[in-house]
Amino acid sequence: MIDPSITKFPKVTVILRGYTYEQVRCVVKNMVGTRLRAVEVAMNTTDAAKIIEGVSREFGDEVLVGAGTVISSVRANAAVEAGARFALSPICFTQEIFSICKANGLMTVPSAFSPSEVWNMFEMGADIVKVFPAGTLGPKYVRDIQAPLNPMPIMVVGGVNGDNCQEFFDNGASYAGIGSGIFDPKHIIEADDAGLKADIEAFEQKVRW
């Protein structure tokens, strides 16, 4: 089984929101054996918990499966029950969410926007802090905030794609979360194996791993 610890956390996480179980399964199936080894299923997706549970059971030894849009203790508990290995959010975590995740062994990836929010999330126990929306802030923002605060495990999400992902890494980001910036949505909707494989291969060629 993939080690979800900070030292082994996959460099790129695939973000899937609003897709069916069959569509998510097809994406994850095509991720197996590639450099894309983590997937986030957004909790505001219909049947998100069942999707996480299903793909975790089938592919959890090869792909790290987590929950996204964890914005409440209810969703945090649902993520735990579904077998998620990590939890992400578009907002800062509350202490209650941290406590639920830590008690159940989930890696925590809350979101932050300002340097104060980034620092506070780490002080509260975040494993990784998600800077969101990174595309609005730009790659240099990551370097700028780490200059006074020192290097930190930052994940960039929002507006990140194959064309700018490496620039974020070059500016100090450790991780990236990407959805539509990797795949043609039509390939996901149609569960197009060949199209998904081509999307992954094209993305992999744009990043120095």
C-alpha positions as CSV (number, residue, x, y, z in Angstrom):
1,M,0.0,0.0,0.0
2,I,1.2,3.5,-0.8
3,D,2.8,5.3,2.1
4,P,0.8,8.6,2.7
5,S,3.5,10.1,4.9
6,I,4.9,13.5,4.1
7,T,8.2,12.1,2.7
8,K,6.3,9.8,0.3
9,F,3.3,11.9,-0.5
10,P,2.8,11.9,-4.3
11,K,4.0,15.1,-6.1
12,V,0.8,15.5,-8.1
13,T,-2.8,14.8,-6.9
14,V,-5.6,14.4,-9.4
15,I,-8.7,16.3,-8.4
16,L,-12.1,14.8,-9.5
17,R,-15.3,16.6,-8.7
18,G,-18.8,15.9,-10.0
19,Y,-18.1,12.6,-11.7
20,T,-19.8,9.2,-11.3
21,Y,-18.2,6.2,-9.7
22,E,-17.6,4.6,-13.1
23,Q,-15.9,7.8,-14.5
24,V,-13.7,8.1,-11.4
25,R,-12.8,4.4,-11.5
26,C,-11.8,4.7,-15.1
27,V,-9.5,7.7,-14.3
28,V,-7.9,5.9,-11.4
29,K,-7.5,2.7,-13.3
30,N,-5.5,4.6,-15.9
31,M,-3.4,6.2,-13.3
32,V,-2.1,2.9,-12.1
33,G,1.6,2.5,-13.1
34,T,2.0,6.2,-13.9
35,R,3.6,9.0,-12.0
36,L,0.1,10.2,-11.0
37,R,-0.3,8.3,-7.7
38,A,-2.9,10.3,-5.7
39,V,-6.5,11.1,-6.4
40,E,-8.9,13.4,-4.5
41,V,-12.6,12.9,-4.7
42,A,-14.4,16.1,-3.8
43,M,-16.9,15.5,-1.0
44,N,-19.5,17.7,-2.7
45,T,-19.7,15.1,-5.4
46,T,-22.8,12.9,-5.4
47,D,-22.1,9.6,-3.6
48,A,-18.5,10.8,-2.8
49,A,-18.1,8.5,0.2
50,K,-19.1,5.5,-1.9
51,I,-16.8,6.5,-4.7
52,I,-13.9,6.9,-2.3
53,E,-14.7,3.5,-0.6
54,G,-14.9,1.7,-4.0
55,V,-11.8,3.0,-5.6
56,S,-9.8,2.6,-2.3
57,R,-10.8,-1.0,-2.1
58,E,-9.8,-1.7,-5.7
59,F,-6.8,0.5,-6.2
60,G,-5.7,1.6,-2.8
61,D,-2.5,-0.4,-2.9
62,E,-1.3,1.6,-6.0
63,V,-3.0,4.9,-5.8
64,L,-3.5,7.1,-2.7
65,V,-7.2,8.0,-2.4
66,G,-8.3,11.0,-0.5
67,A,-11.2,13.3,0.1
68,G,-11.5,16.9,-1.1
69,T,-13.7,19.8,-0.1
70,V,-13.6,18.8,3.6
71,I,-15.1,21.9,5.0
72,S,-16.9,20.5,8.1
73,S,-16.6,17.9,10.8
74,V,-19.4,16.0,9.1
75,R,-17.5,15.7,5.9
76,A,-14.3,14.8,7.8
77,N,-16.1,12.0,9.6
78,A,-17.6,10.8,6.3
79,A,-14.1,10.8,4.7
80,V,-12.8,8.7,7.6
81,E,-15.7,6.2,7.3
82,A,-15.1,5.9,3.5
83,G,-11.5,5.0,4.0
84,A,-9.9,8.2,2.7
85,R,-6.1,8.4,3.4
86,F,-5.9,12.2,3.3
87,A,-8.2,15.2,3.5
88,L,-8.0,18.5,1.5
89,S,-10.1,21.6,1.7
90,P,-10.5,25.0,-0.1
91,I,-10.6,26.7,3.3
92,C,-8.7,26.6,6.6
93,F,-9.4,23.6,8.9
94,T,-11.0,24.0,12.3
95,Q,-9.3,22.4,15.2
96,E,-12.2,19.8,15.2
97,I,-11.4,18.8,11.7
98,F,-7.7,18.5,12.5
99,S,-8.6,16.3,15.5
100,I,-10.8,14.0,13.5
101,C,-8.2,13.5,10.8
102,K,-5.3,13.1,13.2
103,A,-7.2,10.6,15.4
104,N,-7.8,8.5,12.3
105,G,-4.5,8.7,10.5
106,L,-5.5,11.0,7.7
107,M,-2.9,13.4,6.2
108,T,-4.2,16.9,6.5
109,V,-4.1,19.4,3.7
110,P,-6.1,22.5,4.6
111,S,-6.1,25.6,2.4
112,A,-4.7,29.0,3.0
113,F,-4.3,32.3,1.0
114,S,-2.3,34.7,3.1
115,P,1.1,34.2,4.7
116,S,-0.6,34.4,8.1
117,E,-3.1,31.7,7.2
118,V,-0.4,29.4,5.8
119,W,1.6,29.8,9.0
120,N,-1.4,29.3,11.2
121,M,-2.4,26.1,9.5
122,F,1.1,24.6,10.0
123,E,1.0,25.8,13.7
124,M,-2.3,23.9,14.1
125,G,-0.8,20.7,12.7
126,A,-1.2,20.7,9.0
127,D,1.0,18.1,7.2
128,I,0.8,20.1,3.9
129,V,-0.8,23.5,3.3
130,K,-2.7,24.0,0.1
131,V,-2.2,27.5,-1.4
132,F,-5.5,28.3,-3.2
133,P,-6.2,29.7,-5.7
134,A,-2.6,29.4,-6.8
135,G,-3.2,30.4,-10.4
136,T,-4.5,33.8,-9.2
137,L,-1.5,34.3,-6.9
138,G,1.1,33.1,-9.4
139,P,4.2,30.9,-9.1
140,K,6.4,33.5,-7.5
141,Y,4.0,33.8,-4.6
142,V,5.1,30.5,-3.3
143,R,8.8,31.6,-3.2
144,D,7.9,35.0,-1.8
145,I,6.1,33.6,1.3
146,Q,8.7,31.0,2.0
147,A,11.6,33.5,2.0
148,P,10.6,34.9,5.4
149,L,8.8,31.8,6.7
150,N,11.4,29.2,5.5
151,P,10.7,26.3,3.2
152,M,7.4,24.5,3.9
153,P,5.5,21.6,2.3
154,I,3.1,23.7,0.0
155,M,0.6,22.3,-2.4
156,V,-0.6,24.6,-5.2
157,V,-4.2,24.2,-6.4
158,G,-6.4,26.2,-8.6
159,G,-5.4,27.2,-12.1
160,V,-2.5,24.8,-12.2
161,N,-1.9,22.8,-15.4
162,G,0.7,21.1,-17.5
163,D,1.9,24.3,-18.9
164,N,2.6,26.1,-15.5
165,C,3.0,23.2,-13.0
166,Q,6.8,23.0,-13.3
167,E,7.1,26.8,-12.8
168,F,5.3,26.4,-9.5
169,F,7.7,23.6,-8.5
170,D,10.7,25.7,-9.6
171,N,9.4,28.4,-7.2
172,G,9.3,26.2,-4.2
173,A,6.0,24.3,-4.3
174,S,6.4,20.7,-3.2
175,Y,3.1,19.4,-4.5
176,A,0.3,20.3,-6.9
177,G,-3.4,19.4,-7.1
178,I,-4.8,19.4,-10.6
179,G,-8.1,18.5,-12.2
180,S,-9.1,20.0,-15.5
181,G,-5.4,21.0,-16.1
182,I,-4.5,17.3,-16.9
183,F,-7.5,15.8,-18.5
184,D,-9.9,16.6,-21.4
185,P,-13.2,16.5,-19.5
186,K,-14.7,14.6,-22.4
187,H,-12.3,11.7,-21.9
188,I,-13.5,11.4,-18.2
189,I,-17.2,11.7,-19.1
190,E,-16.9,9.1,-21.8
191,A,-14.6,6.9,-19.8
192,D,-12.2,6.9,-22.7
193,D,-9.2,4.8,-21.8
194,A,-7.1,5.8,-24.7
195,G,-7.9,9.5,-24.3
196,L,-7.1,9.4,-20.5
197,K,-3.8,7.5,-21.1
198,A,-2.8,10.1,-23.7
199,D,-3.7,13.0,-21.3
200,I,-1.6,11.4,-18.6
201,E,1.4,10.8,-20.9
202,A,1.2,14.4,-22.2
203,F,1.2,15.8,-18.7
204,E,4.0,13.6,-17.5
205,Q,6.3,14.9,-20.2
206,K,5.8,18.5,-19.0
207,V,7.0,18.0,-15.4
208,R,10.4,17.1,-14.1
209,W,9.8,14.3,-11.6
